[in-house]
Amino acid sequence: MVSKSVSAQKSEQKKYKQSKHARYDTKINRIKHKCRSELDLFSWQKWKFHENDYWIDSFVDRLTRIDYRYTSKSEFVKQYESKNIPVMITHVTDHWKANKHWTEEYLLKHYGSHLFKVGDDDNNKNVYMKMKHFLHYSSHEGLKDDSPLYIFDSGFYKASRSKKKNSLLDDYKVPKYFEEDLFKLTGERRPPYRWLVIGGARSGTGIHKDPLGTSAWNALVKGHKRWCLFPPNTPKELYDPPMKPYDHEGISWFDQVYPTFKKRLQDGQTLGEKWGMVEVLQKPGETIFVPGGWPHVVMNLDLTAAVTQNFCSSTNAEYVYLSTRHSRPKLGQKLFREIQKLGKYEPDTYAHVAESLQATKYIPQLPPSSGSSATSSSTSSSSSSSSSSSKKKVYYGQFNRLRNR
């Protein structure tokens, strides 16, 4: 039997590769339609955002940085968490396996057929994509899409999605500052709280506050992220205005809303300076602490891989409980009961936390109609802004007085 010539073999390999890419593209297009059914395939590149440069100079980033190796937990809590101040932490990821494992080559080899969440469909059901398809997308169509698909998966640790055991959870370690996790006391009621985040340039999350008053940390293993954060007292109509015909993706915010914060006011300040906007360029190996109540928006500047977790600690337990009591009453009751038990079992550590939650009984609960939820539209939230704003001031004023006793 005559063997095929080298040129014939190369030709067949090329055809197979082309057909393979075509199959990938077909599957990717279906997934894109599920995630954004309002867009046709051409509309994904309508605004040509890929032609713009969204990088910022390092001098714009004035966020304080602390060295994880030399900053104790008590010092972190005293200087940053208790004061509700964001900070960037260096050297957290120095010894993580993720440094070697969260590369394109390793992920393709070991997790190529694993499913990861990349969005929700019109029925609010999760949409998943295989890692091999995602990496193909990120190096092809994703390079030009205005707001590319990205992995934001709270179930990345589950082995049930594949035949092999998923060890991504073993690739990182929760930093010492954030090991306390009071929300675990709620058991199965607990909402999602940790996510694997992988995405290319211009992907990211729109402006939002983290759920239920929780604080968060985000450790970046690969790539660069651009952040803007706002103090809790910043008016929502400034940082989250209506953006039609644009969507509420991170890239749209940076293109449409960010420029308004750089305009000079009559007093010479920019709007961002007036309200204390914090700009951040997060680099590989850096971990950002985002306090509860701080609105923030995030955009990836290149292909990134990160892990992020929300948490409830002794320090922010009051604020988290009040937020949870308002948004999810049953979960709030469960959290309250479990912390009271903890206060009895471990009084030296948690009695003061249990007592502080007891004191919040005297703070009236916000009625469901006041204030805007995370999912409310800009139109509906702005129409009732005057009445809800005054109620919020009373609510948080009473809360702060109790905290400062």
N, C-alpha and C positions, 0 to 999 in steps of 0.2 A: 504494500500500500504506500503510495507516494505521499509524503508529508506535505503539508501546505507550505508555500513559500512564506518567508518572513513578512513580506509586504502584504500578502493576503491575510495573515494573522493580525497584523496591525490594522488593516482595513476593517476586519470583523470587530476588533476591540473598539475601534472608533465608533462604529455603528451601534454597538451595544451601549457604549457610554452615552451616545446621543439619545438613544431610546430610553435609557435609564433616566436621564435628565428630563426628558419629555414626560415620563410617568411621574416623576417627582413634581414637576411644574403643575401637572393636572391636579394632583392631590393637594398641593399648596393653594391653588386657586379656589378649590372647593372650601378649604379651611378659611381662606380670606373672606369668602362670601358668607360663611356662617358667622364669622366674627363681626363683619360690617356689611350687612345685607343692603344697607342704603347706598353703598358705593358699588359702581361697576369697576371692572379691573383697571380702566383708564383713570378713574377718579382717585386712585391710590397715589398717583403722582401729579395731581392737578396743580398744586401750588409750587411745585419744583423746589421744595425746601432744601433738597440735597445740594443745590447750587450755592447755598449760603454758608457762611462760616459762623458757627455758634460757640467756638472756643473763646475763653476769656483769659486775660493775662493773670498770672499768679498774684500780682500785687492787688488785684481787685478783691481777692479772697483774704479777708481780715479775721476770719474765725480763729479763735484761740486753739492752739494745738498742745496736747499734753502727751508725755511719754508713758505708755502703759507699764513699762518696766520699772519706773521709778515713782509712780503715783499710786498711792494706796487707795483701797476702796473707800475708807472713811474720808480721805481728802477729796476724792471725786464727789462723794455725796454732799459734803459740806460746801464745796466751792461751785458745783454745777447742778447736780440733781435737785438739791433742796432749794436752790435759787431759781430753778426752772430756766437754766441758761444752756443753749446748745454748745457743744464743743467737739473738736475733732481729736481722735485718739490714734496715736501712731504705735506701730509694733505689736498690735493685738494678734495679727495673723502670722507672725514670724515662723511659728512651728506647726502650722496647719498643713494637713495632707492636701488640702484643696489647692495649695500653691502648685503642686505637681499634677493633681487630678483634674482640675477644672480648666483644662486646655481643650481646644477644638479636637486635637488628635485623640486625646484620652477619652473625651466624652463620646466621640464617634465610635471608637473601638469598644468601649465598655457599656455604653448606654444608647447606642445607635437606634435600637428598636424599642426603647422605653418611651412611654407616652408622657408628655408634660403639658400642663395647661397653658394656653396662649390667649384665652379670651372666653367670652360667653356668647351664646346665640340669642336670637330674639325671644326665646322662651326662658331666658336666664339659666340655661343649662351650660355646663362647662364644655369648652371646645379644646380638644387635645391634639397634639402634633408629635410625631416621632422625632427624636433628637436628630436623626440623620436628615430628615426633611427640613427641620428648622435650620440646621447649619448650612444646608444647601441654599435655602432661602436667604439667609443672612449674607451669603457671599455672592448672591446674584440679584434677584428682584429687590430684596431688602435694602440694597445699597442706594436705591433711588426712590423707594416709597416714602411719602411725606412723613408718616408716622408708622414705622414698621411694626409687624408683629413681634412680640417678645414673650419670653417665658416668665410667668409670675405665678409660681406654683406652690400652694400650701401643703400639697400631698406628696411632695417629692421624695419623702422618706419611705413611702409605702412600697412593699415588695409585690403587692398583688397586681400591679400593672404589668409585670413582666415575669418571665420564668426564673430569672436570676435574682438573687437578693440584692436589693438596692442599698449601697453603703454610703451614699452621699451624706447621710446624717453623721457618719463617722469622720468626715473630712474636715469638720470644724468643731470648735469648742466654744461654748457660751463664755464670753469674757467675765472675769471675776466681779465686775461692777454690776452685772445684770443676772447673776445666778439666782437671786431671790425671785420667786415667781408665784405670787399669791393667787393668780387666776387658775392655777392648776387645782386649787381647792374645789373648784366648781365641777370638776369631773367632766362628764360627757356634754354638759351644757356649754362648755367652753367654746367660744368661736375660734376660727382659724387665727393663728398668731405668728407663724413663721413661714417664710417663703424663700424659695430659690429664685433668683432673678438673673436672667441672662438675656441680653438684647444688644442690638447694633445701634449705630449712630441714629439719633433723633427719636429713638424709642424711649419710653419712660411713663411716668404717671403725672396726670394733671394736678392742678392745685387742690389740696385737700387737708383735712385734719385727721390724724389717726383715730381709729374707732374707740368709743367708750372711754375717752380721756386717757388712754394708755400712752406711755412714752415708747420710744423705739430706738433701736440701734441698727445700723446698716454697715456691714463690713464688706469692703470692696477688694476682691482678690485679683481681678483682671480688668484693665481698661480705666476709663475716666468718666466721672459723673459731674454734671453741673447742677447745683442746687440754688434755690432762692427760698429763704425762710422769713416768716413775718411774726412779730410778737403777737400774743393773743388778743391785744386790744386794737389791732388793725381792722378798720371797717371792711366788712366782707365785700361791699360794693366796689371797693378799690382793687382788692387782689383777685376777686372772682366775678368780674362783670360779664354781662351777656356778650357772646362772641360770635354771633351769627354773621356770615354763613360758615364760620369756622367751627370745628368741634372743640371739645374740652381736653384734648390731648396735651401732653407737656410741650411738644414742639409748637403747637398753636399758641400756647400761653407765652412762650418766649418770643414768638414772632409778633404777636399782637398786643399783649398786655405789658410785658417787660419794658418796652420803650417809654410807656407813660410814667414809669417810676424813675426814669433818667432825666425827665424834663425839669428845668429849673423853675422854681416858684418865685414869687415876688421878693421873698426874703433871701433869695440866693441859694437856698437849699434845693435839692432834688426831692421829689415826692418820696423816693426810697429812703433818703436820709431822714426826712421828717418822721417817717413811721418806723424807722429802725430795720429796714430790709437787710437781711444778711445774705451775701453772695458767697458761694463756696465752689471751689474746684477740688473735688475729691479724687485722690490719686490711688494707685494700687497699693494695698497694704494699710490703707487708712480706714478707720471706723468712726462714723459720725453718730453722735447722740442727739436725738431730736426729742425735746421735752413735750409732754402732752399739751394740747391746746395751741401749738404753733402750726399755722397753715404752712404748707411747703409744696414745692413743685420740683420734679426731678427729671433730667434729660440725660441720656447716655450720649457721650461724644464719640465713642468708638465701640467696638465689641466689648461688652463688659460681662463679668460674672460676679455675683454678690450673694450674700445671705442677709436677711433682715428679720428681726423679731420684735413684736410688741410685748410689753410687760407691765405688770402691776407689782410695785414694791411697797415696802413700809413707808417710803417717802412720799409716793404719789397715791397711796391707797384711798385717801379721802376724796380726791378729785376724781379718781377712777370710779369709786363707788357712787358718787353723786351723778356722774355722767351715765353710768350703767343703770342706776335706779330710774333715771328719766327715760333712757332709750329702750332698755330691756328689763322691766320691773322684776320678773321672776328670777332672772340671772342675778340681778342686784340683791334680791333677798337671799339667794343662795350664798353669794359672796359675803354678805353681812353675817349670816349665821356661822359660816365656816371660820371667819376671822374672829368672831366672838369665842368660838371653841378653842381656837389657837391661842387666844389670849389667856385662857384658863390653863391649858396644857403647858404652855411656855411663857409664863408671865414676865420673866426677865427680858425676853426679847419682843414679845408682841402685846403685852398688856396695854401699852400706851397707844398702839394702833387700834385695838378693840375699843378703847375709851374714846378715841378721836372719832370713830365711826358712830358710837353712841351719841356723841354730841351733835352729829349731823341730823339727828331726828328733828331738831328744832328748825332746820332749814326747810322752808316750804318747797314742795316738788313743783317743777315747771309743768304747766298743763301741756298736753301733747300738741296743741295747736300753736303754741308760741315758739318762736325761733325757727330756723330753717334746718332741716335735716340734711344729711350728706347727699341724699338723692333728690332733694327738692330742686326745682328749676330756679334759675336766676330771677325769672319774672315773678313767680309766686312768692319767693322769699323777700324780694325787694318791696312788694306791695304792702307787706305787714311789718316792715323793718322798724318803723317808729314805735309801735306798741311792744313788739318783741324785744327791742333793744332796751326799753326801760325796765322790763321784767328781768332781763338778764342782769342788768346793773344791780337790782335789788338782790337777786339770787346770789351772785358772786360776791357782792359786798358783804352779805351775811356770812358767806362761806369764808371769806378772807378774815373777817373779824374773829371767827371761831379758831381759825388756824393760828392767828397771832396772839391768842390768849396766853 
